[in-house]
Amino acid sequence: MGRQPLGEVFGTPIDAVDEQTLQIRSKKLCPFAGPGRRCNKDKAENPLGVCSVNHAGQANPTITCPTRFLESGIVAKDAAEFFFGPNASWSFVPEVKLKDVNGKAAGNIDLVIYQKSKAGDIVDFGSVEIQAVYISGNVREPFDHFMKLPPGTDHFDWSNSPLYPRPDFLSSSRKRLIPQLMYKGGILKSWGKKQAVVLDKAFLSSLPTLQTVRSSDADLVWLVYDLVRTESIGPYKLTLVEKIYTDFNTTMSSLSSTQAGTVESFVIDLHRKISQAVGQEGNHEQE
């Protein structure tokens, strides 16, 4: 296979050519959104059906669409076990609005997993934040190119593209995950509710090391998944590879702080900047 960025298209590996795969692609379906549901990413009529992308140094594709995590209800099951313990009864609902004390929207909770009493009252719940990885570069162009190829033609080389798409882990954490956790997570923490963060194995490797606690002391669990292919021509399966138990406040302090460089290197850069400014504008010091 040439060096190209696509891992999965409409939920299927790009080298898959079975009849079911071809039907899914022709109808632009999303196998993880529910039976018969079309992909709605980017454009309704021409959706960007890329679920995951290849990434240098990673054996398996990196998940770039949050819906990809909904395979077979695995995430809900794993989160519910943390919230309520094994063998508990529970249900879940997606996209629940969260408001702050002033009634202003604080965003949506991706999944709320809850328990009800026999009388129908909600007795407990936990929240799930699902974070896929942003892409830098242009993934639409190789996707459109692939969709025009004859079935079974997965050999194409996109390596010379100046906008070759790659996972943007830094933006995914700083611009999305951390602000979401600080704002929405802070509200849930004040309510004493447990939380789960769902992310890809490659994304986790880009984050600072998380300080762990015992599972019984944790109020925030990181559920880390990878796309694993057990057969050379089979589909990728969403697979839980790690559970990381943490304390919300300690974790947020770690993620929101920046490791400082040396003041000496800053002073060197400052001297260089001053020298450039003097050279461009002249020396304005008083004699």
SVG drawing of the C-alpha trace seen along z (x, -y; Angstrom):
<svg xmlns="http://www.w3.org/2000/svg" viewBox="-43 -62 68 75">
<polyline fill="none" stroke="black" stroke-width="0.4" points="0.0,0.0 1.3,-3.5 1.7,-6.0 -1.8,-7.3 -3.6,-8.6 -6.9,-6.8 -7.5,-4.1 -11.3,-3.5 -13.9,-4.9 -17.6,-4.7 -16.5,-2.3 -14.6,0.1 -10.9,0.6 -10.1,-0.8 -8.8,2.5 -12.1,4.3 -14.0,5.2 -16.8,7.6 -20.4,6.9 -21.5,5.5 -18.6,3.0 -19.4,1.8 -23.1,1.4 -22.2,-0.7 -19.9,-2.9 -22.4,-3.4 -25.1,-4.4 -22.7,-6.4 -23.8,-4.7 -22.3,-4.9 -22.2,-1.4 -21.7,-2.9 -24.6,-5.4 -27.3,-2.8 -28.9,-0.6 -29.4,-2.4 -28.0,-5.7 -26.1,-7.8 -22.8,-9.5 -23.4,-13.2 -19.9,-14.4 -19.0,-17.7 -21.7,-17.7 -25.1,-16.0 -25.1,-15.2 -21.4,-14.4 -20.3,-13.4 -16.7,-13.0 -16.8,-9.4 -13.3,-9.1 -13.4,-7.4 -9.7,-7.0 -6.4,-7.9 -3.0,-6.3 -0.3,-7.8 3.5,-7.4 4.8,-5.1 1.4,-3.7 0.5,-0.1 -3.2,-0.9 -5.2,-3.9 -6.0,-6.8 -9.7,-7.6 -10.7,-11.0 -14.5,-10.7 -16.2,-10.5 -19.0,-8.3 -16.4,-5.7 -16.3,-5.1 -19.9,-4.0 -19.2,-0.5 -21.4,2.1 -22.0,0.0 -18.6,0.9 -17.8,-2.5 -21.1,-2.7 -20.6,0.7 -17.0,-0.1 -18.0,-3.5 -21.0,-2.1 -18.8,0.5 -16.7,-2.4 -19.8,-4.4 -21.9,-1.7 -19.8,1.5 -20.0,4.8 -23.4,6.4 -25.4,3.2 -28.4,2.3 -28.2,-1.0 -29.3,-2.9 -27.8,-5.8 -28.8,-8.8 -26.6,-10.8 -26.1,-14.5 -27.5,-15.9 -27.4,-19.7 -25.5,-21.0 -26.1,-24.5 -24.2,-26.6 -25.6,-28.4 -26.8,-31.2 -28.7,-28.9 -26.2,-29.4 -25.3,-26.5 -22.0,-24.8 -22.1,-22.3 -23.4,-18.9 -22.5,-15.7 -21.7,-13.1 -23.2,-10.3 -25.1,-10.2 -25.3,-6.8 -27.9,-6.5 -29.7,-4.3 -33.4,-4.4 -35.4,-3.2 -38.4,-1.0 -40.6,-4.1 -38.8,-5.6 -36.7,-8.1 -33.1,-8.7 -31.0,-7.6 -27.5,-8.1 -25.7,-9.0 -22.2,-9.6 -20.9,-11.5 -18.8,-10.3 -16.7,-12.7 -15.7,-11.2 -12.7,-12.9 -11.6,-12.0 -8.5,-13.6 -8.5,-16.6 -6.8,-16.5 -4.3,-19.0 -4.0,-19.2 -6.7,-18.2 -8.4,-14.8 -11.2,-15.6 -9.0,-15.4 -7.6,-11.9 -11.1,-10.8 -12.7,-12.0 -9.9,-10.5 -10.3,-7.1 -14.1,-7.1 -13.6,-7.6 -11.2,-4.6 -12.5,-1.2 -13.5,1.1 -10.5,2.9 -8.0,0.2 -6.5,-0.9 -3.0,-1.4 -2.5,-5.1 0.3,-7.4 -0.6,-10.7 2.8,-11.3 3.7,-14.3 0.6,-16.3 1.6,-19.6 -1.5,-19.2 -1.0,-15.6 -3.5,-15.0 -2.1,-14.0 -3.6,-13.7 -3.3,-17.0 -2.9,-15.9 -1.9,-19.2 -5.0,-21.1 -7.2,-18.2 -6.1,-18.5 -5.5,-22.2 -8.4,-23.5 -11.0,-20.8 -10.4,-18.2 -9.0,-20.3 -11.5,-23.2 -14.3,-20.8 -13.2,-19.0 -12.5,-22.3 -15.9,-23.7 -18.3,-20.8 -16.2,-18.6 -16.0,-21.3 -19.8,-21.3 -20.1,-17.6 -17.3,-17.5 -19.2,-20.0 -22.2,-17.6 -20.1,-14.7 -20.6,-12.7 -18.1,-10.4 -16.8,-11.0 -15.2,-9.0 -13.0,-10.3 -12.9,-8.2 -9.9,-8.5 -7.6,-6.8 -4.4,-5.1 -2.3,-7.4 -4.0,-10.5 -3.1,-9.3 0.5,-9.0 0.6,-12.7 -0.7,-13.8 1.4,-14.4 1.7,-11.3 -1.5,-11.1 -1.1,-10.7 -3.1,-7.6 -5.1,-6.7 -6.8,-3.5 -10.0,-2.7 -12.0,-3.1 -10.7,-6.6 -11.1,-7.8 -13.8,-10.2 -12.4,-10.3 -11.5,-7.3 -9.7,-7.4 -10.9,-4.7 -8.3,-4.1 -9.1,-2.3 -7.3,-1.1 -8.5,0.2 -7.3,3.8 -7.4,6.0 -7.2,9.7 -7.6,10.8 -5.6,9.3 -8.8,8.6 -11.2,8.2 -12.6,5.1 -10.9,3.1 -12.5,3.7 -12.7,1.1 -10.7,2.6 -10.2,1.3 -6.5,1.4 -6.2,-0.6 -8.2,-2.1 -6.5,-4.9 -8.0,-5.9 -7.4,-9.5 -8.6,-12.3 -10.3,-15.1 -8.7,-18.1 -5.2,-16.7 -5.6,-15.7 -6.9,-19.1 -4.1,-20.9 -1.6,-18.7 -3.2,-19.1 -3.7,-22.8 -0.2,-23.7 2.7,-24.1 6.1,-22.8 8.5,-25.8 11.6,-26.0 14.7,-27.7 14.8,-31.4 18.3,-31.4 16.9,-30.3 14.2,-33.0 16.8,-35.7 18.8,-34.5 15.7,-34.8 15.0,-38.2 18.5,-39.5 18.0,-38.3 14.6,-40.0 16.0,-43.3 19.0,-43.2 16.6,-42.7 14.5,-45.6 17.5,-47.9 18.7,-46.9 15.4,-47.7 14.4,-50.9 17.7,-52.3 18.9,-52.9 16.4,-55.2 18.4,-55.3 19.2,-58.8 22.8,-59.8"/>
</svg>
